[in-house]
């Protein structure tokens, strides 16, 4: 009898102890949260890698995380308000730096940059380079400017012999020539001058002719989603004329065929015949 009583008392004691522990757990958790908050207890954010712009050697200057975009344009990798707090500099703002670079180049060539003929050459060369590469400041939407029209025309549209000037990205010398563009509309046509402006966007950059040809074709596809696009570029490269093999009469021809121009030989042949016709 006494044994049963002691057993019952032990069970009751254990149940009471468990109940007290359960009641104390929320209090302990709340206490831990308060201690963590007092110590700045939010979980630490994972570190993110930031590439800093390599401008100057002054470690005391405040640095802004940057990432490269087009030449002369840099923007923050992240910023609490990019639009309001950090705007990319205009390309004209780079003129002093570019002029200085041209001056250093002339000095390295052994020239006297203070003589009359070269006094303003660094600035003139910098302005010229900005013009040669103005395509970096243009976008497809800007140049098309809503010049897309609904038209029930399903025959080929060709604009040929569009004059083109560009800069070889390998030697920084010009290449130039002509561009011919054809497309097969799907209920939409593009203002004819806009084809020439598309050429201007991508040719006024550091380029290779193969990439230029493809970019022009893809831009037309993006603009009006035609059944197909064909582009042929014929270029003379001064890096082959003035240096290297020095072949004055050499020409480079590249093409990009998309959609029906790639899939259908008769459509492709029709375009090429129109391009070759005088």
C-alpha positions in Angstrom: 0.0 0.0 0.0 2.8 2.3 1.0 4.7 1.4 -2.2 1.7 2.2 -4.4 1.4 5.6 -2.6 5.0 6.4 -3.2 4.7 5.4 -6.9 1.7 7.7 -7.4 3.5 10.6 -5.7 6.6 10.1 -8.0 4.4 10.1 -11.1 2.6 13.2 -10.0 6.0 14.9 -9.2 7.3 14.1 -12.7 4.1 15.4 -14.4 4.4 18.6 -12.4 8.0 19.0 -13.4 7.2 18.5 -17.1 4.4 21.0 -16.9 6.7 23.6 -15.4 9.3 23.0 -18.1 6.8 23.5 -20.9 5.6 26.7 -19.3 9.2 28.0 -19.0 10.1 27.2 -22.7 8.2 30.2 -24.3 9.7 32.5 -21.6 13.3 31.3 -22.4 12.7 31.7 -26.2 11.4 35.2 -25.6 14.4 36.0 -23.5 16.8 34.7 -26.2 15.1 36.9 -28.8 15.5 40.0 -26.6 19.2 39.2 -26.0 19.8 38.8 -29.8 18.0 42.0 -30.6 20.1 43.9 -28.0 23.3 42.5 -29.7 22.1 43.4 -33.2 21.0 39.8 -33.5 19.6 39.7 -37.1 21.3 36.9 -39.1 24.3 38.3 -41.0 23.7 38.8 -44.7 26.0 36.8 -47.0 28.8 38.8 -48.4 28.5 39.9 -52.0 31.4 40.5 -54.3 31.9 44.1 -55.5 34.2 45.2 -58.3 35.5 48.7 -57.6 36.4 51.1 -60.3 40.2 51.4 -60.6 40.4 55.2 -60.7 43.4 56.7 -58.9 45.4 55.4 -56.0 43.9 57.5 -53.2 42.6 55.0 -50.7 41.0 57.8 -48.7 38.6 58.7 -51.4 35.1 57.2 -51.1 34.6 54.4 -53.5 31.4 53.6 -55.4 30.8 50.0 -56.5 30.7 50.0 -60.3 30.3 47.8 -63.2 31.3 48.5 -66.8 28.7 49.1 -69.5 29.4 50.8 -72.8 32.6 52.7 -73.1 32.3 55.9 -71.2 29.3 54.7 -69.2 29.5 53.2 -65.7 26.7 52.5 -63.4 26.4 51.3 -59.8 26.3 47.6 -59.3 23.7 48.3 -56.6 22.4 51.4 -55.0 19.5 52.3 -52.8 18.2 54.6 -55.5 20.2 54.3 -58.7 18.0 56.8 -60.7 18.2 59.6 -58.1 21.6 59.1 -56.5 23.8 58.0 -59.4 23.5 58.9 -63.1 26.1 57.8 -65.6 28.2 60.6 -67.0 27.6 61.8 -70.5 30.2 60.8 -73.0 31.1 64.4 -73.5 32.1 64.5 -69.9 34.9 62.1 -70.8 36.6 64.5 -73.2 39.3 65.7 -70.8 40.3 62.2 -69.9 40.3 61.1 -73.5 42.2 64.2 -74.7 44.8 63.5 -72.0 45.2 59.9 -73.3 45.7 61.1 -76.8 48.3 63.5 -75.6 50.2 60.7 -73.8 50.1 58.7 -77.0 51.6 61.5 -79.1 54.3 62.0 -76.5 55.1 58.2 -76.6 55.5 58.6 -80.4 58.1 61.2 -79.7 56.0 64.2 -80.9 56.1 67.6 -79.4 52.5 68.2 -78.4 53.1 71.9 -77.9 53.8 72.6 -81.5 51.2 74.5 -83.5 49.9 71.5 -85.6 49.4 69.3 -82.6 48.3 71.8 -80.0 44.6 71.0 -80.3 44.9 67.5 -81.8 44.2 65.5 -78.6 40.9 67.3 -78.1 40.0 67.0 -81.8 40.8 63.3 -81.8 38.8 62.7 -78.7 35.7 64.4 -80.2 36.2 62.4 -83.4 36.3 59.1 -81.4 33.1 60.0 -79.6 31.5 60.6 -83.0 32.8 57.3 -84.4 31.3 55.4 -81.5 28.1 57.3 -81.0 26.1 54.1 -81.6 26.7 53.2 -78.0 24.4 56.1 -77.0 21.5 54.9 -79.3 18.9 52.2 -78.8 16.6 50.4 -81.2 13.5 52.1 -79.7 15.1 55.5 -80.0 15.8 55.3 -83.7 12.6 53.5 -84.8 10.5 56.0 -82.9 7.2 54.2 -83.5 7.8 54.1 -87.3 6.2 50.7 -87.6 3.0 50.4 -89.7 0.3 47.8 -90.1 0.3 46.9 -93.8 -1.1 43.9 -95.7 2.1 43.4 -97.7 3.6 40.0 -98.0 6.3 40.6 -100.7 9.9 41.2 -100.1 11.2 44.6 -99.1 14.8 45.4 -99.9 16.9 48.5 -99.2 20.4 48.1 -100.6 23.7 50.0 -100.8 23.3 51.7 -97.4 26.7 53.3 -96.8 28.4 52.2 -93.6 31.5 53.3 -91.6 32.7 51.5 -88.6 35.8 51.0 -86.4 37.8 47.7 -86.4 38.0 46.7 -82.7 41.3 44.9 -83.3 43.4 47.8 -84.6 41.2 50.9 -84.0 41.2 51.8 -87.7 38.1 52.2 -89.9 36.4 49.8 -92.2 33.7 51.0 -94.5 31.4 49.7 -97.2 27.7 49.0 -98.1 24.9 47.2 -96.4 21.8 45.6 -98.1 18.8 44.5 -96.1 15.8 42.5 -97.1 12.8 41.3 -95.1 9.5 39.5 -95.7 6.8 41.3 -93.7 4.2 39.7 -91.5 1.5 42.4 -91.5 4.0 45.0 -90.3 6.5 47.2 -92.2 9.2 49.5 -91.1 9.9 53.0 -92.2 12.5 52.7 -94.9 14.9 55.2 -93.3 14.8 53.2 -90.1 16.7 50.4 -91.8 19.6 52.9 -92.5 19.4 54.1 -88.9 19.6 50.5 -87.6 22.8 50.2 -89.6 24.1 53.4 -88.0 23.4 52.2 -84.5 25.6 49.1 -84.8 28.2 50.4 -87.2 29.1 53.4 -85.0 30.8 51.1 -82.5 33.9 49.0 -82.1 33.1 46.2 -84.4 34.0 43.2 -86.5 32.1 42.8 -89.7 30.7 39.4 -88.9 29.0 40.6 -85.7 27.8 43.8 -87.3 26.0 41.8 -90.0 24.2 39.6 -87.4 23.3 42.5 -85.1 21.6 44.4 -88.0 19.5 41.3 -88.9 18.5 40.6 -85.3 17.5 44.2 -84.8 15.0 44.0 -87.7 13.6 40.8 -86.3 13.1 42.4 -82.9 11.4 45.5 -84.4 8.8 43.9 -86.6 9.0 40.1 -86.3 9.0 39.4 -90.1 8.9 36.0 -91.8 12.5 36.4 -92.5 15.5 38.8 -92.7 18.5 38.9 -94.9 21.6 41.1 -94.6 24.7 41.4 -96.8 27.6 43.6 -95.9 30.5 44.4 -98.2 33.4 46.1 -96.5 36.9 47.4 -97.1 39.1 47.1 -94.0 41.9 49.6 -93.6 43.7 47.2 -91.3 44.2 45.1 -94.5 45.0 48.1 -96.7 47.3 50.2 -94.5 49.1 47.5 -92.6 49.6 43.7 -92.6 49.1 42.2 -96.0 48.4 45.7 -97.5 45.9 44.4 -100.2 44.3 47.6 -101.4 41.6 46.0 -103.6 40.4 43.3 -101.1 36.8 43.3 -100.0 35.1 41.3 -97.3 31.5 40.1 -97.8 29.4 38.7 -94.9 25.8 37.7 -94.8 23.2 36.7 -92.2 20.0 34.9 -93.3 17.1 34.4 -90.8 13.7 32.8 -91.2 12.5 32.0 -94.7 15.7 33.4 -96.2 17.7 30.7 -94.4 15.1 27.9 -95.0 14.0 28.6 -98.6 16.6 28.7 -101.3 14.3 30.4 -103.8 13.6 33.3 -101.4 17.3 33.6 -100.6 18.2 33.6 -104.4 15.6 36.3 -105.1 17.1 38.5 -102.5 20.7 38.0 -103.7 19.6 38.7 -107.3 18.0 42.0 -106.2 21.1 43.0 -104.3 23.4 42.2 -107.3 21.2 44.0 -109.8 22.4 47.4 -110.9 
